[in-house]
């Protein structure tokens, strides 16, 4: 009888252990399922952000490609102008031309020199007026405070 009692006790303990393990596993499964759901939501959010980021990069790349194409086109146009001007200057001997027609060359040089001189005067006048304004402002500040810096 003690063998039967021991066997019954063993079966009872094993059944209780199995029920406890089953409940524990069910709880862990529920927790893992909840974590999985949270991770899936997070993953969808990250995928959405990544998709937006990829679209942004794609649009930026497209705009950069257009800008590069525009700059390249302008560069090619300017190179064509340079070649044209080089040909023109190579075809003309300015020294010989100035000796043949001094009035033509001299008048063009004078016009260009006057234009540059006026631009220089305008630039220095602007700088000069800004400097005068700063000087007047600092003198007013000194008079107000009574202390020279």
MIZA-356339 format. One record per residue (C-alpha): residue in one letter; z, y, x. Coordinates in pm, whole numbers, plus 50000, padded with zeros to 5 digits. Layout:
N
AZYX ...
REM end
This chain:
149
X500005000050000 X500645023750276 X497055018650390 X495805028250045 X498125057950039 X496945068750381 X493325064650278 X493925084149958 X495715111250154 X492865112650405 X490275115250127 X492335142749957 X492685162550282 X488975158050357 X488075169550003 X490325200250030 X488825207850374 X485315203850236 X486065226849940 X487625252950174 X484675250550412 X482225253350122 X483945284549986 X484135299650334 X480445292550391 X479575307250051 X481495339150139 X479815341350479 X476425335050316 X477045363650071 X478075386750357 X475045376950565 X472765381850261 X474205416850210 X473665425050578 X470135411650554 X469435433950254 X470805464350439 X468725456250746 X465605452250533 X466205486450376 X466775501450721 X463675484250854 X461575498350569 X462925533150643 X462155529251012 X458685516150934 X458115546250706 X459245570050980 X457115551851233 X454125553751000 X454655591250953 X455045595451328 X451865575551392 X449975596851139 X451305628451304 X450255616551648 X446845606751515 X446315641051359 X447525658351676 X445175636951883 X442295646051653 X443075683251679 X443385680552058 X440075662352071 X438445690451871 X440035716752096 X438865698652408 X435355695952265 X435375733352188 X436625742352536 X434085719152692 X431285735252490 X432425770252588 X432665759352952 X429135745452943 X427885777752786 X429605798553051 X428165776353324 X424695782553180 X425365819953192 X426545817153551 X423375798653648 X421255824853470 X423075853253644 X422845836053982 X419095832053937 X418785868353836 X420795880554134 X418955857754373 X415625870654246 X416645906954309 X417335921254649 X419775949054558 X419655964854901 X415885967754888 X416025979754527 X418606006554612 X416386019054893 X413336020154666 X415066034454357 X418356050454462 X418806069554135 X418656037853927 X421336019454123 X423496050354183 X423666059653815 X424706024453716 X427356023253986 X428686057353879 X428866047253512 X430736015353597 X433066033653839 X433906059953577 X434606032953320 X436996014953557 X438676047753653 X439316056353287 X440766021653226 X443036025453529 X444176060053415 X444916046753066 X446916017853206 X448936039753442 X449466065953172 X450916039352941 X453176026953221 X454136062553309 X455076071252949 X457156039352920 X458986048153243 X459626083653120 X461056070352793 X463416047552983 X464526076353207 X465196099252909 X467086071252735 X469316064753037 X469986102253081 X471016104652714 X473376075152758 X474956091253066 X475436124252881 X477036106252583 X479506086452791 X480126112953054 X479846086553323 X476796080953534 X476416043253554 
REM end
